[in-house]
Amino acid sequence: MIKHLFKIIWNQRSGNGWIILELFLVFILLWYIVDFFTVLGVTATTPNGFEIKDTYLVKLSVRQPDNPKHFNYGEASEEPGKNFFRIIDRIRQHPNVEEVGFGKWSYPYCSSSMFNSYTHDSTSLQCQVYEVSPEYFTIFKIKPENGDSSDDLSKAISNFVSEPVSNKSKQAIISQTVNEKLFFGKPTTKKVLNLKNDSSQVNILAVTTNIKPYEYTRPEAFILFPINYAELLTQNDQDIWSYYEIFFRTKSSFPANNFAEKFKQEMKIPLNIGNFFLADVQPLGNVRKEYLRNKGITSSLQYRVGFSIFFLINIFLAVIGTFWFRIEQRQSEIGLRMAVGSSRRNILKIMFQESLLLFFIAAIPAILICFNMQKLEFISADQMDLTFGRFIINTCVTSGLLIAVILLGNWYPSYRASRISPADALHYE
């Protein structure tokens, strides 16, 4: 049967050659588009390592020195820091607040960030640095890599928030990415990192699960230090307002409808302490949308998804149209086959097999081209490694889509042609 199909394809080589060339080019283009959606799907469905449902960001403002209500505490006063802690305590006393914490450029989807390079056994890695209060892990439900409770991470750093500022030996919790790249996934408790170009050491307290900056990327290296309460008390209200933020989680049983506005109205006066006053309360979901929009991630994804869908529609229409036209031109051949005894089922079978054979003839060199495209890194490795598994997934999905489209393009015209009377088909010839 295969030999017979090859003979048919060879006898019609002038038309089939163009079809094979079309399938060859379509396979490569579709493979590239499928790779984009594969990477997007894998990264979007990989856990972020944190949860922002029922979480809120508190934005404070501070009175400037030229404001008549401004309090002048003096350079060495601890009162601004104490006022900041009073605000946190009053938020904690709200009946619908489950937990409240604070950090230094550390809430999810924060537009500001700190980075430092850390080394272990001559291996260096740049990490995003968070300074957080112990409640941070329970608020955003960040868990240890062993699957235990978030409370274990909170307890791990709770004893180090009051360390002296001059202490050069620091404690920290690292993300799984840091563990894999610097310690190769081995147990890291009580091991030490060194700050690059510095003599200070970092003692590892625990390892979290993988953490991502946002959904559409791979996990990155994070190192989380316990925030230093003593250092905060030495800063003035302008510095506290610039560097620190407050976030909290509401009780899950509490309805979240318009909670931010209600909270702002209820707490506007209680949180007016010293030079601080409440400016805004935002759900982290809104912060996420703003972050993705400001980074250009939302517009970039919309453009690329729309562009890819446009190409997919055109590819499918082109392939369907090609095979539809090809069968329409062969109605006399189909009539002749039926005149000599072929059944309608056999006609459909031959058309399907012939089309699939054309596809496989075009797919073999196309797959080799795609393999070399990945080897030469013509596709991005930023969000997902260029593994053999990635190549196999792209190839299988591409092949499945094209086979489905080819069969769809063959089925209806073949079915309609097989219903024509053999005498009518021969009459057209």
Wavefront OBJ file of the C-alpha trace (Angstrom):
o trace
v 0.000 0.000 0.000
v 2.822 2.415 0.905
v 4.483 1.682 -2.432
v 1.222 2.441 -4.229
v 0.856 5.746 -2.367
v 4.404 6.745 -3.255
v 3.624 6.055 -6.919
v 0.530 8.302 -6.759
v 2.556 11.083 -5.107
v 5.365 10.696 -7.670
v 2.989 10.750 -10.627
v 1.528 14.012 -9.318
v 4.892 15.413 -8.253
v 4.434 18.806 -9.926
v 1.525 19.656 -7.597
v 2.652 17.603 -4.597
v 6.058 19.294 -4.568
v 4.459 22.631 -3.759
v 2.296 21.010 -1.083
v 5.369 19.421 0.546
v 7.172 22.769 0.479
v 4.149 24.460 2.033
v 3.907 21.839 4.798
v 7.663 22.118 5.406
v 7.477 25.895 5.961
v 4.213 25.673 7.893
v 5.661 23.034 10.247
v 8.645 25.250 11.146
v 6.502 28.346 11.705
v 3.902 26.418 13.706
v 6.656 24.760 15.779
v 7.970 28.207 16.721
v 4.484 29.397 17.707
v 3.796 26.220 19.685
v 7.065 26.752 21.570
v 5.873 30.198 22.666
v 2.600 28.785 24.002
v 4.411 25.834 25.622
v 6.737 28.142 27.548
v 3.850 30.446 28.443
v 1.711 27.541 29.663
v 4.457 25.901 31.708
v 5.582 29.120 33.399
v 2.024 30.328 34.063
v 1.012 27.039 35.714
v 4.178 26.649 37.795
v 3.461 27.778 41.377
v 4.697 31.275 42.268
v 5.774 30.180 45.722
v 3.462 32.697 47.378
v -0.248 33.515 47.598
v -1.762 36.996 47.405
v -5.426 36.169 47.892
v -6.877 38.122 50.860
v -3.673 40.177 51.196
v -3.397 43.971 51.182
v -0.681 46.599 50.948
v -0.800 49.613 53.235
v 0.630 52.827 51.810
v 1.597 55.513 54.278
v 2.412 59.141 53.689
v 4.599 61.388 55.809
v 4.273 65.072 56.638
v 7.048 67.196 55.216
v 9.073 69.578 57.427
v 7.274 72.627 55.988
v 3.897 71.225 57.090
v 2.484 73.049 60.156
v 1.550 69.687 61.734
v 5.037 68.214 61.283
v 6.718 66.888 64.436
v 10.443 67.560 64.747
v 11.874 64.697 66.819
v 15.568 65.367 66.348
v 18.176 63.240 64.592
v 18.722 60.611 67.323
v 15.077 60.111 68.275
v 13.534 56.639 68.132
v 10.029 58.068 68.048
v 9.508 57.713 64.252
v 10.334 54.006 64.473
v 8.091 53.569 67.503
v 5.246 55.301 65.652
v 5.730 52.893 62.775
v 5.403 49.946 65.168
v 2.318 51.540 66.727
v 0.687 51.658 63.291
v 1.420 47.947 62.815
v -0.058 47.129 66.227
v -3.260 49.055 65.462
v -3.676 47.250 62.139
v -3.186 43.953 63.978
v -6.012 44.863 66.364
v -8.503 45.235 63.507
v -11.115 42.471 63.923
v -10.851 41.278 60.311
v -7.054 41.202 60.099
v -5.488 37.774 60.526
v -1.814 38.760 60.407
v 0.207 41.889 59.665
v 3.883 42.278 58.834
v 6.318 44.637 57.176
v 9.373 44.513 55.000
v 11.888 46.424 52.953
v 10.979 46.315 49.241
v 9.806 42.763 49.735
v 6.098 42.353 49.016
v 5.162 40.359 45.885
v 5.099 42.416 42.679
v 7.108 45.212 44.278
v 8.497 47.550 41.622
v 11.632 48.290 43.679
v 14.253 45.668 44.450
v 17.646 45.033 46.031
v 20.288 42.657 44.676
v 23.557 41.297 46.025
v 26.005 38.615 44.922
v 26.726 35.746 47.321
v 29.340 33.023 47.062
v 29.877 29.486 48.266
v 32.984 27.453 47.388
v 33.992 29.989 44.725
v 30.545 29.795 43.050
v 28.842 33.174 42.827
v 25.154 33.942 42.400
v 23.246 37.210 42.225
v 20.229 37.097 44.526
v 17.277 39.368 45.080
v 17.401 40.481 48.698
v 14.338 40.782 50.920
v 14.286 42.057 54.494
v 11.116 40.888 56.191
v 9.430 40.538 59.532
v 8.659 36.983 60.761
v 4.983 37.319 59.796
v 5.922 37.665 56.114
v 5.900 33.920 55.513
v 2.482 33.288 57.038
v 0.922 36.314 55.303
v 2.015 35.172 51.831
v 1.984 31.451 52.695
v 5.575 30.820 51.670
v 6.469 27.276 52.675
v 9.683 25.356 53.323
v 10.885 23.095 50.522
v 10.084 20.046 52.651
v 6.388 20.977 52.579
v 6.035 21.965 56.234
v 4.031 24.920 57.499
v 4.831 28.566 56.799
v 4.922 29.060 60.565
v 8.189 27.105 60.680
v 9.875 29.754 58.537
v 8.447 32.526 60.693
v 9.796 30.860 63.814
v 13.177 30.315 62.163
v 13.882 34.052 61.869
v 11.844 35.414 64.791
v 14.830 35.137 67.151
v 17.063 37.316 64.958
v 15.010 40.472 64.383
v 16.623 42.182 67.405
v 20.264 41.420 66.604
v 22.746 44.291 67.046
v 23.268 46.363 63.921
v 27.037 45.811 64.102
v 26.745 41.999 63.985
v 28.504 40.924 60.786
v 27.247 37.339 60.927
v 23.703 37.380 59.559
v 20.951 34.787 59.396
v 18.840 34.222 56.308
v 16.360 31.957 54.564
v 17.124 31.120 50.941
v 14.887 30.024 48.096
v 15.221 26.625 46.463
v 16.892 28.198 43.413
v 19.790 29.413 45.580
v 20.019 25.974 47.156
v 20.196 24.280 43.766
v 22.743 26.648 42.219
v 25.089 27.104 45.169
v 24.587 23.906 47.186
v 23.379 21.635 44.347
v 20.196 20.738 46.201
v 21.955 19.282 49.248
v 20.806 20.016 52.825
v 21.924 23.552 53.645
v 20.950 24.082 57.293
v 23.871 25.589 59.245
v 25.862 26.148 56.059
v 27.318 29.548 55.231
v 27.185 32.012 52.341
v 29.590 34.880 51.876
v 28.747 38.305 50.568
v 30.896 38.832 47.498
v 33.741 41.339 48.037
v 32.900 41.472 51.739
v 33.937 39.627 54.876
v 30.414 39.222 56.266
v 28.875 35.744 56.422
v 25.291 34.544 56.095
v 24.129 31.518 58.074
v 21.381 29.516 56.340
v 18.365 28.876 58.551
v 15.985 27.197 56.079
v 15.085 26.780 52.417
v 11.775 27.814 50.874
v 10.064 26.385 47.825
v 10.826 28.049 44.497
v 9.798 31.712 44.317
v 9.047 33.626 41.117
v 8.930 37.423 40.707
v 5.761 37.019 38.640
v 3.807 34.265 36.890
v 5.291 34.371 33.407
v 8.905 33.668 34.273
v 11.055 31.011 35.893
v 11.897 30.835 39.634
v 14.719 33.150 40.647
v 17.260 33.358 43.449
v 15.915 34.998 46.621
v 17.547 35.463 49.994
v 15.342 36.641 52.872
v 16.853 38.316 55.916
v 15.046 39.021 59.182
v 14.424 42.736 59.292
v 16.433 44.514 61.952
v 14.131 46.201 64.447
v 17.019 48.047 66.111
v 18.139 49.509 62.785
v 14.616 50.681 61.992
v 14.451 52.560 65.311
v 17.530 54.601 64.354
v 15.938 55.975 61.163
v 13.882 59.102 60.696
v 10.323 59.132 59.411
v 11.376 60.047 55.844
v 13.644 56.987 55.575
v 11.037 54.683 57.105
v 8.438 55.967 54.648
v 10.832 55.515 51.711
v 12.099 51.998 52.442
v 9.518 50.085 54.476
v 6.038 48.852 53.601
v 3.246 47.221 55.592
v 1.109 44.323 54.364
v -1.532 42.144 55.996
v -3.830 39.185 55.398
v -7.518 39.219 56.243
v -9.415 36.333 57.727
v -10.585 33.960 55.003
v -14.126 33.909 56.362
v -14.457 37.653 55.879
v -15.992 38.857 52.560
v -13.454 40.899 50.588
v -15.955 43.110 48.724
v -14.822 46.759 49.052
v -12.742 45.853 52.095
v -9.894 48.177 51.112
v -12.173 51.213 51.010
v -13.923 50.285 54.251
v -10.591 49.667 55.981
v -9.258 53.004 54.772
v -12.271 54.859 56.141
v -12.203 53.001 59.478
v -8.445 53.334 60.043
v -7.797 56.808 58.678
v -7.819 58.419 62.127
v -6.288 55.530 64.180
v -3.315 55.333 61.804
v -2.628 59.068 61.927
v 0.332 58.812 64.268
v 3.199 61.293 64.487
v 4.181 62.358 61.004
v 2.652 59.242 59.436
v -0.865 59.024 58.050
v -2.727 56.513 55.926
v -2.581 57.237 52.188
v -4.077 54.144 50.595
v -4.867 50.446 50.995
v -4.611 48.221 47.928
v -5.352 44.533 47.397
v -2.240 42.729 46.181
v -4.290 41.626 43.181
v -4.449 45.268 42.051
v -0.757 45.705 42.775
v -0.063 42.684 40.569
v -2.038 44.137 37.636
v -0.229 47.463 37.949
v 3.164 45.750 38.152
v 2.556 43.647 35.034
v 1.256 46.688 33.152
v 4.137 48.993 34.153
v 6.735 46.354 33.266
v 5.156 45.984 29.830
v 4.448 42.304 30.491
v 0.690 42.548 29.930
v 0.951 44.450 26.638
v 3.778 42.217 25.415
v 1.792 39.059 26.136
v -1.357 40.459 24.515
v 0.579 41.424 21.394
v 2.416 38.113 21.096
v -0.660 36.000 21.822
v -2.760 37.973 19.343
v -0.048 37.822 16.685
v 0.384 34.071 17.217
v -3.364 33.389 17.036
v -3.561 35.406 13.809
v -0.811 33.264 12.285
v -2.414 30.057 13.558
v -5.722 30.926 11.891
v -3.965 31.709 8.610
v -1.904 28.506 8.787
v -4.964 26.363 9.382
v -6.972 28.046 6.633
v -4.068 27.688 4.178
v -3.565 23.982 4.916
v -7.293 23.206 4.819
v -7.705 25.156 1.575
v -4.751 23.423 -0.070
v -6.023 19.914 0.579
v -9.612 20.884 -0.160
v -8.622 22.250 -3.584
v -6.387 19.220 -4.236
v -9.265 16.749 -3.754
v -11.714 18.891 -5.713
v -9.359 18.599 -8.680
v -9.338 14.797 -8.438
v -13.055 14.019 -8.626
v -12.629 12.178 -11.922
v -9.957 9.954 -10.360
v -12.253 9.229 -7.430
v -15.087 8.373 -9.845
v -12.818 6.048 -11.798
v -11.765 4.243 -8.604
v -15.401 3.776 -7.645
v -16.215 2.547 -11.168
v -13.654 -0.243 -10.836
v -14.989 -1.348 -7.440
v -13.533 0.904 -4.677
v -15.931 1.575 -1.834
v -16.551 5.004 -0.361
v -14.687 3.941 2.773
v -11.641 2.942 0.715
v -11.733 6.305 -1.095
v -11.634 8.160 2.210
v -8.875 5.878 3.475
v -6.670 6.436 0.415
v -7.113 10.221 0.543
v -6.255 10.301 4.247
v -3.217 8.052 3.873
v -1.885 9.960 0.892
v -2.208 13.289 2.693
v -0.538 11.959 5.826
v 2.319 10.561 3.766
v 2.832 14.000 2.220
v 2.920 15.418 5.733
v 5.555 12.957 6.954
v 7.713 13.584 3.885
v 7.672 17.313 4.730
v 7.920 16.835 8.503
v 11.202 14.885 8.576
v 13.432 17.703 7.239
v 11.331 20.281 9.120
v 11.963 18.487 12.423
v 15.712 18.521 11.714
v 15.547 22.266 11.065
v 13.619 22.827 14.315
v 16.129 20.750 16.260
v 18.967 22.897 14.961
v 16.977 26.056 15.725
v 16.867 24.979 19.358
v 20.525 23.955 19.370
v 21.541 27.344 17.967
v 19.228 29.079 20.495
v 16.976 30.745 17.940
v 14.257 30.307 20.571
v 14.487 31.976 23.961
v 15.992 30.204 26.966
v 15.158 33.016 29.398
v 11.960 31.505 30.774
v 12.577 27.794 30.171
v 15.685 25.672 29.584
v 16.354 24.350 26.080
v 15.881 20.711 27.016
v 15.181 17.706 24.830
v 11.809 17.396 26.559
v 10.889 20.886 25.402
v 11.775 19.915 21.827
v 9.727 16.711 22.016
v 6.668 18.531 23.408
v 6.823 21.171 20.676
v 7.290 18.562 17.945
v 4.458 16.336 19.149
v 2.005 19.230 19.572
v 2.939 20.683 16.177
v 2.550 17.310 14.472
v -0.768 16.656 16.190
v -2.183 20.032 15.176
v -1.103 19.698 11.550
v -2.371 16.121 11.259
v -5.744 17.211 12.675
v -5.950 20.121 10.229
v -4.911 17.928 7.283
v -7.541 15.333 8.141
v -10.134 18.067 8.516
v -9.147 19.494 5.145
v -9.478 16.057 3.575
v -12.582 14.703 5.206
v -15.407 16.849 3.838
v -14.258 17.181 0.193
v -13.350 13.456 0.127
v -16.702 12.560 1.632
v -18.536 14.772 -0.868
v -16.524 13.435 -3.838
v -17.181 9.859 -2.792
v -20.947 10.543 -2.930
v -20.853 11.513 -6.615
v -22.078 8.889 -9.058
v -19.125 7.291 -10.904
v -20.863 8.024 -14.234
v -21.165 11.726 -13.349
v -17.523 11.913 -12.260
v -16.369 10.285 -15.525
v -18.671 12.602 -17.453
v -16.881 15.645 -15.936
v -13.568 14.131 -17.032
l 1 2 3 4 5 6 7 8 9 10 11 12 13 14 15 16 17 18 19 20 21 22 23 24 25 26 27 28 29 30 31 32 33 34 35 36 37 38 39 40 41 42 43 44 45 46 47 48 49 50 51 52 53 54 55 56 57 58 59 60 61 62 63 64 65 66 67 68 69 70 71 72 73 74 75 76 77 78 79 80 81 82 83 84 85 86 87 88 89 90 91 92 93 94 95 96 97 98 99 100 101 102 103 104 105 106 107 108 109 110 111 112 113 114 115 116 117 118 119 120 121 122 123 124 125 126 127 128 129 130 131 132 133 134 135 136 137 138 139 140 141 142 143 144 145 146 147 148 149 150 151 152 153 154 155 156 157 158 159 160 161 162 163 164 165 166 167 168 169 170 171 172 173 174 175 176 177 178 179 180 181 182 183 184 185 186 187 188 189 190 191 192 193 194 195 196 197 198 199 200 201 202 203 204 205 206 207 208 209 210 211 212 213 214 215 216 217 218 219 220 221 222 223 224 225 226 227 228 229 230 231 232 233 234 235 236 237 238 239 240 241 242 243 244 245 246 247 248 249 250 251 252 253 254 255 256 257 258 259 260 261 262 263 264 265 266 267 268 269 270 271 272 273 274 275 276 277 278 279 280 281 282 283 284 285 286 287 288 289 290 291 292 293 294 295 296 297 298 299 300 301 302 303 304 305 306 307 308 309 310 311 312 313 314 315 316 317 318 319 320 321 322 323 324 325 326 327 328 329 330 331 332 333 334 335 336 337 338 339 340 341 342 343 344 345 346 347 348 349 350 351 352 353 354 355 356 357 358 359 360 361 362 363 364 365 366 367 368 369 370 371 372 373 374 375 376 377 378 379 380 381 382 383 384 385 386 387 388 389 390 391 392 393 394 395 396 397 398 399 400 401 402 403 404 405 406 407 408 409 410 411 412 413 414 415 416 417 418 419 420 421 422 423 424 425 426 427 428 429
